[in-house]
Structure formats: structure tokens, C-alpha cells
């Protein structure tokens, strides 16, 4: 009798391991077929992360077949206990004894369409996100799906091409990331067998990066923006976050990741950043262009920190959070709070990243050494000399040469 080999696939969560150091294993029903699922800690990019493995046996979920497969579950449990898991999974293929069971032709279960999968995924995520995020973001992607020429997961490339043709590259990229996350969830739930978007990428065309698109605010505009945030009934929560960006020149990803343990008497230690992943916002070690950076605390920055410092400081707590205590979503902040406040100030719209450019430009205008500015902000003196000096020409006057 022909030996039936399993189909083996795996995926992993980006979430860091909790207290548990060993994995777990279970036998479950996936599309009426027996599937062995186990998790095990492995080292990924220098960090221990929990990786989930799937072994689809192809056999119907019957008591007899469960008995036949149970010895594989026992082997995996033992290997997990002794830290001897075969990560290639070759060791855990069904043995000859399993071949005495006549394989059953797999039942062709109808594959869900993208809109059906998105609706299920949305309901799963609904209790985990704020009502405004669910109403705006999930509905927005649902509307994009409704306009697709096809919602068949077998035509994922057609869906990607439509996004590129009908949305901005940045919007198309964000939409594709959400479709990937949705299908990853569907894969874990056994609703689909593969994620057709897994290897797809959309590259945003290179133009002026946020580091090079320099249109700084004046001091007067900066101060008006801060005052308007402070007096706004909806967005005053972000006042000190905006002040901090203006008076340190740090990147938003660095401010959002800042914890109280990184504040000393005279310096701010930037050591982590919050970035967007397929699983949402995640914390990562290191900064955009360097592993760490220190910023000297002056009186302006000290006043900000003193104003928001709680009576009892938890060193691991984040200094700047959303109103609900979560990571600040910089994209949502920019499209809602920042855009609204600039409109109230009657200031021409510029990205919130210009807070960084404003700090650097004002330092240049004050004749601060470009090397020092670069060390404070994590950029090069050459970058400052080439890109920021030119922004201040209108503020300069030629000397009296007579």
C-alpha cells in the first residue's frame, strides 16, 4: 500500500514568549481531517519566539484514526519535554502502522471568499480594538473588498493588481497587509489551507522620504499648534506628546516606545521603537538607524516630563500612550488629531514628522554644531548640512559689507 505522507506547513507568532518555556501539542479536527498542532520556542533573529507547527495527516477524524495517530502526539510531547524537537518535522511523519488505515479522499470543502473571511476576522477582532478603529478601519477595508473585481482567494494576484491600480501605493500596501493578517488568522482557524497573500509585497515608490521632505514650522506655528492641542476637547490628551516631539526632534516611533526606566536625571535614553507589522503595532529593540541614542534633558523637556510623571512611577510603563492606554497609532493620530488641529490653526497641512524637522532647523538657525544636532537626533552631520541649512535661507540676512 502506498505510504501517504502528510502535508507540512508552519507559521509563527511575532509575540515574544511569556513565562512558559516549553511548548504544547494537541490533536485537532481541521476540515474533518486530523491535524497535529504544536508550539515550540525557537531562536529567530536573536530572540526566543514561540513558533507554531502544523502537521496535516490527511486522515478522517475517527476514533480508530485518532488511536493510530496518538503515538505521534506522544513522541512530540516527549521531544518537547526534553528539548529535542525535530524542527524539520521529518521524524513525525505517519509511520507504516498508520498505513494500515485506508486513506479517505479529502472532502473538498468550499473555500471561503475574501469578503466572507474578512467578516469572520472582523468579528474576531472587534472585542480587541476600540469602537472607532473598528468602525473606521475595518469598514474601510470592507469597502475596498466590495469594489474588488474578484473576491476569490485563488485570484489573489488579481486582487493585488487592482489595489495597485486604484489606490495610492501606500494605501495599497496597508490594505494588502490587512488581507495578509486576515488570511493568517483564517489559516490558524483552519478555514483556509494556505495564505495566498503571504509572499506578496507592494513597494512604495521612492521619492522624498520623511527624512528629506523638510518643510519645518516656525516657532510661532509650533507654539500655536501646542496651544490648540491643549485647548481641544477631543485631542488635548496628545498635547505633551506633541510638545515632546517638537522639543526633542525624536522620531514618533521612538517617543511612542519610550518607557520611564529610560529617563535619568540628565538624559533620555532612546533604546526601542514601535513599528507597524502584519500583527499590528509591535515593540522592537533598536532605532531606525542606530541601536541606541541619548538625548540631554534641558529645562523645556524637563518641564514636559515633570508635568506627566505619575506619583508612583512604574519603570516599565510607557510615557506616551493613547487615551485607552495602548500604543499611539501614529497613522491614526496623523490623519485625525494632527490634521484636525492644523485645520483649526489655519496652518497649511504638513506631516506630523515635521516636528522633527522643526527642532533640527531651529537648532541650525541657532548656530548649534551640526555634529551635536546629529547625535541628539540620530542623523548625520552631512545630512543636516545638505538638507537643513537650506531651509533657513529666508531667515538669514547678508551682512553689511560696506
N, C-alpha and C positions, 0 to 999 in steps of 0.2 A: 504494500500500500504506500502511496506517495506521502512523504512526510510534509505536513503543512507547516510552513514557517510563519511566524507572526509578523505583522507589520509593526515597526517600532518607530516611535516618534518621541520628541521631548520638547519641553519648553521650561523656562524658569521665571520665577518672580524676581523683580528687582528689589523687593523689600529685604532689608537686612535681617539676619537671623535674630530671633528673640532669645529667651533663656534656654530653650531646648537645643541640645547639641546633636541629638540623634534624629534620624528620620522616622518615617512611618510608612506602612504599607497596607493596602486594602484591595479587596476583590470587589469589583462593582459591575453593574449592568450598564452597558453603553450600546444603545441602539439594538437591544435584545441580544447582545453578544457579551461574553465575558471579557473584562478588561482588568489588568493588574495595574494599579497606580501606586507609586511610592515616591516619597521625597527624601532627599539626602543632601547634607551640606557639602558643598564643593567650593574650591577657591576660584573666583572669577575676577580677573583684573586686580589681583592682590587682596581681595576682600572675600571673606567667607559668606556665601549666599546659599539659600535653600533652593535646590533645583528639583523640579518635578519630572518624573519619568512615566511614560505610558507604554504598556505592552498589550496590544490588542491581539488576543489569541485567535479570533475568528470563529470561536465555538459558541453554540447556543447556550443561553443561561438555563441550564437544567441541573437538578441535584447531582446527577451522575457526572456531568462535566465539571461541576464545582469540586467534586471529590477528586477528580483526575488532576485538576489544576492546583489544588490546595498545597501539594508538595512544593510547587514553585514559590508560593507565598511563604512557606516555612523557610525555604532556602534564602529568600531575600531578607526575611526578618532576621535570620541568623547573621547574614553578612552585614546587615546594618548594625547589629549589636556589636560585632567585632571590628567594624570599620573596614570591611573587606569587600565592599560592593564593586562589582564589575560594571564600570560605567559604560562599557561598550554594549552591555546587555546580552552579549552572545551566550553567556552562561545560563540565561534564564529563558531560552527558547524551549518550547514544549519538547519533552523527551519522547523516546519511542513508545513508552507506555501510553502516552496521550494519543498516539496514532491509532490505537485500537478503537477510538471513538470516530465514527464516520463523520467527517466534516459536513456541515449543512451549508448549502448555498446561501450566502448572505442575503437577507431580505433587503431589497432596495427601498430604503426609507426616503421619502421625498425630501430633497434638500430645501431648507427654508430660503426664501428670498431675502435680500439685504434689508428691505423695509420691515419684514416680519422679525428678523433677528434684531434690528435696531429697536423695535418696540419692546421686545423682551429685555434687551440690555438696558433700555431707558428705565423700565420699571424696577430692574435690579438696582440701578444706580440712584434712583430717586430718593431713597431714605438717607443716602450718603452725601448728598450735595445740598446746597442751600436752595430754597424755592426759586430765587431769582436766577440762579445758574441753570436750574432745571428748565425753567420757563423759557429763558432766552437762548442758552447754548444748545440744549438738546432739541428744542423746537427748530432752531436754525438749521441744524444738520438734518433733521427730519424733512424740512422743506427742500433742502438740496437733494435728498434721496428721491423725493416726489417728482423732481424735474429730470431725473436721470433717464436716458434713452432705454436703459435696461436695469433691472434690479437683480439679475441672475448672478450668483457668485461665480458661475462658470465664465462670465464675461467681465471679469474684474479689470482687465486691461482697457476695455471699452469705457468702463466707469472712470478709471483714472484719466484717460484721454479727454473725456467730457469735462472733468473738473479743470483740467489744464486749459481747455478751450473757452470755458465760460466763467471762470473765477480768476482772480489775481493769483499769481504764483504762491504768494504767502497764504492766502485763504485756501487754495487748493491743497497745499501742504498740510495745513491744520486739519482740513476735512479728511484727508487720507489717513492721518494719524488717528483720528477718531474711529474711522472704519476698521483700522488695524486692531485697535483696542476692543472694539465690539466683537470682531471675529476671534480674537484671542479668548475672550470670555465665552463665546459660543463653543470654542474648541474644548475649553475646560469643562463646560457643562455637557459635553457630548452631543451637542446639537448639530455640529458640523465636524467633518473629519480632518480638514485642512484649512488654513488661513490663506486665501488666495492673494491677500494684500501684503503678506509677511515680508516679502523681499522687494516690494515696490518702494521707490523713493521719488520725491519731487524736489529738485534743486531750485532754490530761488536764485534767479539771475543775479550775478554780481553787479552791483552799481556802487553808489556811495554807501559804505557801511555806516552803522550808527556812530562809529568812532570818527568817521570822516565827514559826516553830514553835520557841519558845525554852523549853527545859527544861534549863538548864545543870547540870553536875555540880558537886559540892562539891570543895574541894581534896583532901579525904580520898579521895573516889571517884576523882578524877583520878589521884592517886598510886597507888592500888590497881590501877587499870587498867594503868598503865605497868609496875608491878612484875609483874603477872600476864602481860603480854605477854613481858616479859624472861625469865620462868621457864618459858614454854610451849615444849614441844619442837617443836610444829608451826608456831607463828606468831611465834617470837621475832625472826624476820627483820624484822618490821614495827615493832619497839619504837621505834626512833629516828624513824621516820615519824610514829608516834602522838605521841611527845614533841614533835616539831616542830609538829604541828597544835595541840596543847594550848598551847604556849608562844609561838606567833606569831598564832594566830587566823586564819590564812590559809585560803582555801577549798582543799579537796582537789585540785581541778583545777589550782590554782596550785603547790602543793607537788610534784605529780607532774611538772610541766613544768619545774621548777627545775633549772638547769644550774650547774656550778661557776663558769662565767665571770660569773655574776650575783652572786657573793659577793665583796664587798670587805672592807677591814679593819673598817669600821664599819656597813655597811648591806647588806641583802639587796635586790636589785633584782628585783621581780616584773615580768616582761615578756611571758610566754607562758602558755598554759593548754592542758590536754589535754581534749578533748571527744569525745563519742560521735557517730559519723557512721554512715551506712549501710555504710561500708567499715571499720568498727571504730573504735578509738581513734586520733585524729589530733591533731597539734600545731598550734596556731594562734597567730598574733600577737595580743597584747592580752589583757585580762582580762574578767571578766563585765560590769563596769560602768564600766571605765576602760581606757585604753591602757597605763598603767604605774603602778607604786606602789613606794615604797621603805619598808623596814622597818628601824628601827635595831636593831643587834645588841647584846643585853645579855649578861650573863655566863651565863645559863641557855641561851640559844640558841647562844652561842659554844661551850659545853661539848658540845652536840649535834653541832655541825659538826666540832669537833676530834676527836670520837670516831669519826666515819665518814669523815673526809678520808683518801684514799689517799696513799701516799708519793709517787707520781707522779700529778699531777692533770691529767686531760685536760679543758680548759676546756669542751669541747662535750658531755661526758658528763653524764648525769642523776644527781642526787644520790640520789634515792629511786627504786628500781626493784623489780620483782617478783623472787622468788628466781631466775628464769631470765634476769634482766637486761632484761626488757621493761617497757613501761608498766604501772604498777599499775592494775588494773581496779577502780575504786572500788566498783562494784556488787558484784563478786565478793568483794572484801575485806569489805564491809559484811555480806553475807549469810553469810559463812563465818567469817573470822577474828574480826571485831568481835563478831558475835553469840555466837560460842563463848566469847570472853574475858569478855564481860559476864555470861554464864551462870555461868562459873566464879567470878566475883567476887560473884555473887548480887546484882547491881545490876539494877533494873528496866530493860528494854531501852529505849534511846533511840538515834536515828540517830547515826552517827559524825560528822555535821555539827555535833552539839552540842559538839564540841571547840572550834569557833569561838565558839559562844555562851558557853562556859565562860570562855574568855580574855576576851571583852568584858565579861562580867558581873563577873568578878573585878577587872578594871580599874575598872569603875564603883564597885564596892564599896570599892576603894582610893582613891576620890575623884579619879581621873585625869580631866582635862578631856575632855569628850565629843568636842570637835573633834579633839583629838590622837588619841583612840582611833579615830575615823572615818578619819583619814589613815593610820593604821597598818594598818587592816583593810579599807579600800575601801568604806566605807559612810558615811552622812550622820550628822551630829551629831543631827539631828532624829529619825532612825530610832533612834539609841541612847537618846535621852531618852524617846521614846514607848514603846519596847518592852523595853529592858533594865533601866531603873530599877525597873520594877515587879517584876522577878524577885528583887530583893534586899530587898523589904519585910520578909520573915520574919527577915532577919538584922539588921534595924535595931531600935533601942530608942528610945522617946521620951525626950527629955531630962528631967532633974529640974527641974520648973518651980516648985518651992517656994522 
